[in-house]
């Protein structure tokens, strides 16, 4: 890409910059509505689902002395439920959401690690 501020950027360079800017804006737009869903009223109790949201990303550029360059990038985001919050006349309770698949995989990985360590 053209790094010289005195030389106008090509249309392709401007398109790449605009695309990257939009992608970064979307990746970094973290707000409370991504963690807490809309509250639901059940009788006198309000139920609020809560989630864990993770974001990561990266990009890079390269080039040579002949002004041939390139770049790339990528990102990832994931969410999973972590709790249900109940607020009612008797108070507020937080009920954790247990991911039994994750717990099971962790136990299997730990068992394999112990088994492998004891075989030596």
Phi and psi in degrees as a GROMACS rama.xvg file:
@    title "Ramachandran Plot"
@    xaxis  label "Phi"
@    yaxis  label "Psi"
@TYPE xy
-75.9811  116.73  UNK-2
-98.507  -9.29239  UNK-3
-81.4165  116.842  UNK-4
-68.4717  -15.756  UNK-5
-84.0221  -17.0309  UNK-6
-102.617  123.968  UNK-7
-62.2465  145.474  UNK-8
-72.9212  147.788  UNK-9
-75.0332  165.842  UNK-10
-60.3064  -38.3284  UNK-11
-63.6164  -42.6499  UNK-12
-64.5898  -39.9583  UNK-13
-65.7194  -38.8611  UNK-14
-64.4322  -42.8843  UNK-15
-63.1118  -44.6257  UNK-16
-61.4395  -43.529  UNK-17
-64.9011  -41.7837  UNK-18
-63.8692  -44.1885  UNK-19
-64.4165  -40.897  UNK-20
-62.9372  -44.3684  UNK-21
-62.8911  -43.3233  UNK-22
-63.0502  -43.9259  UNK-23
-66.0377  -38.5617  UNK-24
-61.3551  -43.8157  UNK-25
-66.7428  -39.9445  UNK-26
-66.2519  -38.1431  UNK-27
-94.681  0.805363  UNK-28
-81.848  78.8249  UNK-29
-92.0284  130.41  UNK-30
-142.831  167.412  UNK-31
-62.8204  -28.3452  UNK-32
-71.2268  -10.8378  UNK-33
-84.9226  -17.8434  UNK-34
-103.165  -41.8834  UNK-35
-112.773  126.59  UNK-36
-80.0756  173.124  UNK-37
-60.7887  134.056  UNK-38
-64.0734  146.439  UNK-39
-119.95  129.474  UNK-40
-92.3704  126.797  UNK-41
-124.967  98.4983  UNK-42
64.9385  -124.539  UNK-43
-91.8793  2.13746  UNK-44
-105.698  139.865  UNK-45
-106.648  127.821  UNK-46
-110.671  127.558  UNK-47
-123.977  113.596  UNK-48
-75.3602  138.817  UNK-49
-123.035  145.601  UNK-50
-133.454  160.582  UNK-51
-100.389  128.975  UNK-52
-120.917  129.065  UNK-53
-122.039  138.625  UNK-54
-129.159  143.207  UNK-55
-153.449  157.333  UNK-56
-173.74  170.454  UNK-57
-170.245  162.824  UNK-58
-156.45  164.764  UNK-59
-157.792  163.565  UNK-60
-136.407  157.324  UNK-61
-154.578  167.58  UNK-62
-171.799  175.174  UNK-63
-128.094  -176.744  UNK-64
-69.8893  -14.7686  UNK-65
-92.3265  18.5273  UNK-66
63.0905  20.0853  UNK-67
-88.6884  125.249  UNK-68
-143.487  171.46  UNK-69
-160.578  173.906  UNK-70
-162.315  171.032  UNK-71
-168.312  170.545  UNK-72
-169.266  174.485  UNK-73
-167.079  168.244  UNK-74
-156.289  169.248  UNK-75
-150.313  140.804  UNK-76
-141.368  148.335  UNK-77
-148.594  151.86  UNK-78
-139.64  150.884  UNK-79
-149.897  147.264  UNK-80
-68.6446  140.666  UNK-81
-124.869  -23.9983  UNK-82
-163.064  159.847  UNK-83
-119.755  126.627  UNK-84
-104.035  123.988  UNK-85
-112.383  124.89  UNK-86
-122.917  121.605  UNK-87
-149.845  -169.887  UNK-88
-60.092  -28.0647  UNK-89
-88.5351  1.91088  UNK-90
121.463  -164.486  UNK-91
-114.324  133.061  UNK-92
-127.523  140.526  UNK-93
-112.58  119.579  UNK-94
-108.846  115.038  UNK-95
-68.3972  147.101  UNK-96
-98.1619  118.846  UNK-97
-96.2177  125.232  UNK-98
-91.7147  95.1513  UNK-99
-65.0928  -28.4944  UNK-100
-64.3863  -45.8666  UNK-101
-64.4638  -41.6164  UNK-102
-62.2368  -45.5408  UNK-103
-62.0088  -44.4058  UNK-104
-64.3707  -37.6554  UNK-105
-64.3042  -42.514  UNK-106
-65.0901  -41.5466  UNK-107
-63.0393  -44.4804  UNK-108
-62.4122  -41.2957  UNK-109
-65.2921  -42.1233  UNK-110
-63.6909  -41.7038  UNK-111
-64.3313  -38.7175  UNK-112
-64.2664  -45.2725  UNK-113
-64.0346  -44.1636  UNK-114
-60.2642  -43.7516  UNK-115
-66.6746  -39.132  UNK-116
-67.948  -33.3393  UNK-117
-82.5491  -13.3631  UNK-118
-76.5328  -17.1729  UNK-119
